[in-house]
């Protein structure tokens, strides 16, 4: 095309804005990209918050397990002490030889 019949940028811009199909085709990729980025950011924030809650719950659960283990060890020590003390109190009777029968 010779330069005098070329379409100017302003005319091209006006034709894109005046045609609804061209307008949608122009802005739809940007809208899709914006929506995808928005939901990605939202998902990232939700996962970060959930991770923080899970870490806190894990710490609390770990502390509970440690307390339970300590209580169990104390209970075992107490039962062992009771068993040893009972064994000292009830000493076995001396073994006597049975009479031999012929």
C-alpha positions, 0 to 999 in steps of 0.5 A, a space after each residue: 500500500 502506498 503511504 497515503 492510503 495507509 490506515 492511521 493508528 488513530 483510525 485503527 484504534 477507533 475501529 477496535 473500540 467501535 467493534 464489540 468483538 474486537 474489544 472483547 478479543 482485546 481485553 479478555 486475555 487481560 481480564 483472564 490474567 487478572 482473575 487468575 492472579 487474584 485467585 492465585 494470590 487468594 489461594 496463597 494467602 489461605 494456604 499460608 494461614 492454614 500452614 500457620 494454624 497447622 504449625 501452631 496445632 502441631 506444637 500444642 499437640 507435641 507439648 501434650 504428647 510430651 506431658 503424657 509421656 512424662 506422666 507415663 514415666 512417673 506412673 511407671 516409676 511409682 508402680 516400680 517403687 510400689 512393687 519393690 516396697 511390697 516385695 520387701 514387706 512380704 519376704 518369702 518364707 524360708 525354704 525348709 526341706 521336706 521330710 524324706 519318705 522311704 
